[in-house]
Amino acid sequence: MRPLAAAILVAVLGCAGPSAPPPPAPPSVLSAEDPASPVHPRRFGSPGGIGQTRGWYVWHSFDPETGRAEVSHEQTGQRFATRVLPWATSYRHLAYPGHPDELLPGERVNLFFNPEGDEPRAYLVHFQDELGQMKGHGHFWRVEDVVSGGRAFTARGMSAEKPLDPGSVEFALDDACVAWRGRRRGAEPALRAGDRLYLTWCYEGTRRVVKVLSDGESLDALRAEAVQRERDRVAREGMAGFVEGEWAGSATLLVFSTYWSQAGELRPGQTVSLKPPGEAGVEARIVSRSNLGAYGSGPTALVVEGAPPGLLTPWIGGRVIRLIPR
């Protein structure tokens, strides 16, 4: 075919030769509530058992309406926005769980994230406070010097007798600092060089401000207070979970791993109230309970009966409901 004829043919047919292959379809992104998602609540076999990116971060804010938090990397200062999953596991003041609305602006926290697409910190899947992290690893702060009339001190992170850091850092006591000494809450800090302390503290500008401190002797009492605080919260607000199925007056529920400790106390025959936030609830009776995770600390599957047939069906499909023990 002559060049002029070919040009005319291209103009008429709108093609210059074999068609190019279509561009690849963008990768599909599963919602976190999708059973096939790598962060679906059934995959949380134990607290801290999931999370591809982890480390020390500074907590800045949390919006309970959207579930979004803003954090920054402690070393680099880079800020990130992340979605705190309703079933994220957590550990605070030596008790399970902690809640994101309990974390303080500026608090140093160990955070675990999972990615979505190119964002490595899309989902916050686990957090634990410094106090629990250091206690669990046999670490503590050793007081080096006490200054400002006992309202400030320098300390070094230690593992047994081995320093974790090249030098010491300075802390100031908050005016409302809660001190645990000799198993007593509200005792005077009475700091001395050589003291071994566990801390909850926050960055306030360039200052490290201590909100809670405890000696080793008081940790059991501090933990008992945190456990009771969580019992009260569950009695008031319930545990979070999904309705996974309903048939002939019975239903299957999944209680998130967040509440593995409290869900372990549920028993067949016990009455529970089930309700989505802001809606009327319905009572049901537990038929069976089975923990699905490692060491009893994963999600809990429940079979319940007694709810009016069909009432729970609209709640199936990734809608978070609350389960309140009666």
C-alpha positions in Angstrom: 0.0 0.0 0.0 1.3 3.4 -1.0 2.1 5.9 1.9 -0.7 8.3 0.8 -3.3 5.5 0.8 -2.1 4.2 4.1 -2.5 7.7 5.6 -6.0 8.0 4.3 -6.9 4.6 5.7 -5.6 5.6 9.1 -7.6 8.8 9.0 -10.7 6.9 8.2 -10.4 3.9 10.5 -8.7 5.8 13.4 -5.9 3.3 13.9 -2.3 3.1 12.8 -1.8 -0.6 13.2 -2.3 -3.3 15.9 -4.1 -1.9 19.0 -2.0 -1.5 22.1 -2.8 -3.7 25.1 -5.2 -2.1 27.6 -3.5 -0.6 30.7 -3.5 -3.0 33.7 -6.4 -2.6 36.1 -5.5 -0.9 39.4 -5.1 -3.3 42.2 -8.3 -3.8 44.2 -8.2 -2.7 47.8 -10.2 -4.7 50.2 -12.0 -2.9 53.1 -10.7 -3.9 56.5 -14.1 -5.4 57.2 -13.9 -7.8 54.2 -13.2 -11.4 55.5 -10.4 -11.7 52.9 -8.6 -8.6 54.2 -5.3 -9.2 55.9 -6.5 -7.1 58.8 -9.9 -8.6 59.3 -10.6 -9.2 63.0 -10.5 -13.0 62.6 -6.8 -12.7 61.8 -5.8 -11.1 65.1 -4.6 -14.3 66.9 -2.9 -12.5 69.8 -2.2 -8.9 70.9 0.7 -7.6 68.9 0.6 -10.6 66.6 -0.1 -8.4 63.5 1.7 -5.3 62.4 4.3 -5.0 59.6 5.6 -1.6 60.7 6.3 -0.9 64.4 8.3 1.3 66.7 8.2 4.3 69.1 5.9 7.1 68.1 4.4 10.2 69.6 0.6 10.3 70.0 -1.0 13.6 69.0 -4.7 13.3 68.5 -7.6 10.9 68.0 -11.1 11.5 66.6 -13.5 8.8 67.9 -16.1 9.8 65.3 -13.8 8.9 62.4 -11.4 6.5 64.1 -8.5 8.6 62.7 -5.4 9.4 64.7 -2.4 11.6 64.1 1.0 10.4 65.2 4.7 11.2 64.6 7.8 9.1 64.5 9.8 9.7 67.6 13.2 9.9 66.0 12.3 11.7 62.7 9.4 13.8 63.7 7.5 12.8 60.5 3.7 12.9 61.0 1.2 10.3 59.8 -2.5 10.0 59.8 -3.8 6.5 60.4 -7.1 4.6 60.9 -7.3 3.0 64.4 -9.1 -0.3 63.7 -12.1 -0.9 66.0 -10.6 -4.3 66.7 -7.0 -3.1 67.3 -5.4 -4.9 70.2 -3.8 -2.9 73.0 -2.0 -3.0 76.4 -1.9 0.0 78.8 -0.8 0.2 82.4 -0.3 -3.5 82.4 -3.9 -4.4 81.5 -5.8 -5.5 78.3 -7.1 -3.5 76.6 -6.1 0.1 76.4 -8.3 2.5 74.4 -7.1 5.2 72.0 -9.2 7.8 73.7 -7.1 7.2 76.9 -3.8 8.1 75.2 -2.5 11.6 76.0 -1.4 14.2 73.5 2.4 13.9 73.3 2.5 10.5 74.9 5.3 8.1 73.9 3.7 4.9 72.6 4.8 1.7 70.9 2.7 1.5 67.7 2.1 -1.4 65.2 0.8 -0.6 61.7 -0.4 -2.6 58.7 -0.3 -1.2 55.1 -2.9 -0.5 52.5 -1.5 -0.1 49.0 1.6 2.2 49.2 0.8 3.5 52.6 2.7 1.4 55.3 0.9 3.0 58.2 -2.7 2.9 56.9 -4.1 0.9 59.8 -3.1 1.0 63.5 -3.5 -2.6 64.6 -1.9 -2.6 68.1 -0.5 -0.2 70.6 1.1 -0.5 74.0 2.3 2.2 76.4 5.9 2.6 77.5 5.3 1.5 81.0 4.0 -1.9 79.9 6.6 -2.2 77.1 9.5 -1.6 79.4 8.2 -3.9 82.2 7.6 -6.7 79.7 11.2 -6.5 78.4 12.9 -6.1 81.8 13.7 -2.4 81.2 13.3 0.5 83.5 14.4 4.1 84.0 17.2 4.6 86.6 17.2 8.0 88.3 20.7 9.6 87.9 20.1 12.9 89.6 17.2 14.8 91.3 16.8 18.6 90.7 14.4 21.5 91.1 13.4 20.5 94.6 12.4 17.0 93.6 10.2 18.2 90.7 12.6 17.1 88.0 15.2 14.4 87.5 17.5 12.9 85.0 17.3 9.2 84.2 18.8 6.6 81.9 17.0 3.7 80.3 18.4 0.4 81.6 18.2 -3.4 80.9 19.3 -5.0 84.1 22.6 -3.2 84.7 23.2 -2.4 81.0 22.4 1.1 79.7 19.9 1.1 76.8 21.0 4.7 75.7 24.3 6.5 75.5 23.2 9.1 78.0 20.5 10.2 80.4 17.6 12.5 79.7 15.7 15.0 81.9 12.1 14.6 83.0 9.8 17.0 84.8 6.9 16.0 87.0 3.5 17.2 86.0 1.7 19.2 88.6 -1.0 16.4 88.6 1.5 13.5 88.3 0.1 10.3 89.8 2.9 8.6 91.9 2.8 5.0 93.0 5.4 4.2 95.7 5.3 1.3 98.1 2.0 0.0 96.6 0.3 3.3 97.5 -1.3 5.6 94.9 -0.9 9.3 95.4 2.2 9.0 97.5 4.9 11.6 97.3 7.3 10.9 94.5 10.3 11.2 97.0 12.8 10.6 94.2 16.3 9.5 94.9 19.3 8.8 92.7 19.3 5.0 91.9 15.5 4.7 92.0 14.1 2.3 89.3 11.0 3.7 87.8 8.3 3.0 85.2 6.8 6.0 83.6 3.9 7.4 81.5 5.2 10.6 80.1 4.5 13.1 77.3 6.5 15.4 75.1 5.4 19.0 75.8 7.5 21.1 73.4 11.1 20.1 74.2 10.2 18.9 77.8 9.5 15.3 78.9 6.7 15.6 81.4 5.8 12.6 83.6 2.1 11.9 84.2 2.4 8.6 86.0 5.4 7.0 87.8 5.7 3.8 89.7 8.3 1.8 91.5 8.6 -1.9 90.9 6.8 -2.8 94.1 3.7 -0.9 93.1 3.2 -2.3 89.6 0.7 -5.0 90.7 -1.4 -2.4 92.5 -1.3 -0.1 89.4 -2.3 -3.0 87.2 -5.2 -4.0 89.5 -6.5 -0.4 89.3 -6.3 -0.5 85.4 -8.1 -3.9 85.3 -10.9 -2.6 87.5 -11.2 0.5 85.3 -11.6 -1.7 82.2 -14.2 -3.9 84.0 -16.2 -0.8 84.7 -15.9 0.4 81.1 -17.1 -3.0 79.7 -20.1 -3.0 82.1 -21.0 0.5 80.9 -20.1 0.3 77.2 -19.7 -3.4 76.4 -17.3 -5.2 74.1 -17.1 -4.7 70.4 -17.7 -7.3 67.8 -19.5 -8.4 64.6 -22.7 -10.4 64.0 -21.5 -13.0 61.5 -24.7 -15.0 60.9 -28.3 -15.7 62.0 -30.5 -18.7 61.6 -33.7 -20.1 63.3 -33.4 -17.9 66.4 -29.7 -18.3 66.9 -26.8 -16.1 65.8 -23.0 -16.3 65.7 -21.0 -13.4 67.0 -17.3 -12.5 66.9 -15.9 -10.6 69.8 -12.8 -8.7 68.8 -9.4 -9.7 70.1 -9.3 -6.3 71.8 -11.4 -7.9 74.6 -9.8 -11.3 74.8 -9.4 -11.1 78.5 -12.9 -9.9 79.3 -14.5 -12.3 76.7 -12.8 -15.2 78.5 -15.1 -14.6 81.4 -18.3 -15.1 79.4 -20.1 -18.3 80.1 -22.9 -20.4 78.5 -26.3 -19.5 79.9 -25.3 -15.9 80.6 -27.5 -13.1 79.2 -26.0 -10.4 77.1 -27.3 -7.2 75.5 -26.5 -6.7 71.8 -26.8 -3.2 70.2 -25.2 -1.1 67.6 -24.0 2.3 69.0 -26.8 4.7 69.3 -29.6 2.2 68.8 -31.9 0.1 70.9 -30.5 -3.3 72.0 -31.8 -6.8 72.3 -31.1 -9.5 74.8 -29.8 -12.9 74.0 -28.4 -15.9 75.9 -25.0 -17.4 75.3 -25.1 -21.0 74.1 -21.4 -21.6 73.5 -18.0 -19.7 73.6 -14.8 -20.6 71.8 -11.5 -18.6 71.7 -10.0 -18.6 68.2 -6.5 -17.3 69.0 -3.1 -18.4 70.3 -2.9 -18.8 74.1 -6.5 -17.8 74.5 -5.9 -14.2 73.5 -7.5 -14.0 70.1 -11.0 -13.3 68.9 -13.9 -15.1 70.6 -16.7 -16.9 68.7 -20.1 -16.9 70.4 -23.3 -18.7 69.6 -26.3 -16.9 71.1 -30.1 -17.6 71.1 -33.2 -15.9 72.2 -33.2 -12.7 70.0 -36.3 -12.2 67.9 -35.8 -14.0 64.5 -34.5 -11.7 61.8 -33.7 -8.8 64.1 -29.9 -9.3 63.9 -29.8 -9.9 60.2 -29.4 -6.2 59.3 -26.3 -6.1 61.6 -24.5 -8.7 59.6 -21.7 -7.5 57.2 -19.0 -5.7 59.1 -21.2 -3.5 61.3 -19.6 -3.0 64.7 -22.0 -3.9 67.6 -21.6 -3.8 71.3 -22.0 -6.8 73.6 -22.8 -5.9 77.3 -22.7 -8.7 79.8 -25.7 -8.9 82.2 
